[in-house]
């Protein structure tokens, strides 16, 4: 199979990103960000920050809240009211341990 040209590659990557975004924002609202962080080391907030950073790389300045709203499709207050639940102490401890381990590795 021939490798796609550069524009097609960008379009394929963008389509995959949009599908991931839809999956996380519409299909799996039951999955909490802390669960994603504990399992995969990234969450919706990370994706929205990467979006913000990509914009900045292109000279487009957007705030953290604007980046989140662009990814979430709503404000964080709306997301929290509709979908976010409190993290259990066990999940918080798992997150803290993973964060400390990650800092130690990079240290």
Order of alpha helices (4+ residues) and beta strands (2+ residues): alpha-alpha-alpha-alpha-alpha-alpha
